[in-house]
Amino acid sequence: MNFSLRPSTDADLDWLLELRADVLRDDLERHGLYDPVRVRRWMSDAFVAANTQIIHVAGADAGCITVRHETDARWIEHFYLPTSLHGQGIGTGALADVLARPDARPFRLMVLQGSPAIRLYERHGFVPYDQDEHDVWMTRPAILD
C-alpha cells in the first residue's frame, strides 16, 4: 500500500495521543501497565513536532514516527500505526525511509517485551542490547553511503 510522510505540527498532538493509546493498549495491558492517562501523558510530555513525521495513507493521516537526535544516537520513538494497517508494508516502508537518512550516529529504540514490532526491527538490522521486565532496548549501527 502506498504511503507518504509529512512533517507533523502541534495540531497533530491530540489525535496522536489517541492513536498511541489505542496501538499500545494490548501490549500495555499484557504487562499490567495500561493507564489511560499515563499512556497519553508520556507522549504529550515528550512530543516535539519538528522530530515527528505523520504517515499518510489512502488520503488520510494514519500514523507517526519520531526520530529524536541525541549526541551519540538517533532514537526512534512514537512509531505508531493502527493495527488495521499492520502487515501491509507501511511500517516497513516508513522505517526504511527513516533508516536510509545518512548520519554517523547509530539508531536506538525501546520496545515492549513480546511486541510484534520486535520482528520488524530485527528485519531492519536492530539487535537487543539491554532489557528489563517490560522493555527491550535495541540498536542498529549507522550506515553511511
Secondary structure by P-SEA (a helix, b strand, c coil): ccbbbbbbcccaaaaaaaaaaaaaaaaaaaaccccaaaaaaaaaaacccccbbbbbcccccccbbbbbbcccccccccccccccccccaaaaaaaaaaaaccccbbbbbcccccccaaaaaaaaccccccccccbbbbbbccccc
